[in-house]
């Protein structure tokens, strides 16, 4: 993937961290915009074409969670959270609002670049060439059109993020099998992942809300406790 001219919005109230991220991205040919808080970030987001947002959570004037919520009203642009808050509850809040990934401070340049590249790769996901002969997956009322990136339930199209679409397609392709947390994370999120089970809890929960008649009593997406998930 070529990153030249990929526009990144870096949002953090710490000027030294903004400069650190900006410098390391610009030498790799990213275009970088910076903001010190959520209000500045929204103004820049609305007036520029942004391909990726790197967002702190604890900021004055408007914090990262509210900023994510407002961006997600109109856009599925990838969002990577950078935060000193490393508790699972904080990660789940950010993911539920629409963040794609979560990196706990302090972090290394290599880790940040790997996460950025991974979310950009996921945002442009398409089935591998070896699977291109499969155009549609049909299970009862659920139909996934791989060419058009559209899922319908009872002929009604669902509004899915790129990650939700890729996750559902992977589960549907392996219908009847129990897939481990690690296998799902590495296929959908990338080889850099494997322990982030909270990501799966959030995204499986979001998919259940969209495809299940009764999300609390699922008929398709099953949790295999301590192991992973299965699509039936």
PyMOL commands that set and color helices and strands:
alter all, ss='L'
color gray80, all
select helices_A, chain A and resi 15-26+38-47+64-71+88-97+109-123+129-131+162-173+181-188+197-211+215-217
alter helices_A, ss='H'
color red, helices_A
select strands_A, chain A and resi 7-11+31-35+52-56+78-83+101-104+136-139+142-145+150-153+156-157+178-180+221-224+228-231
alter strands_A, ss='S'
color yellow, strands_A
deselect
rebuild
show_as cartoon
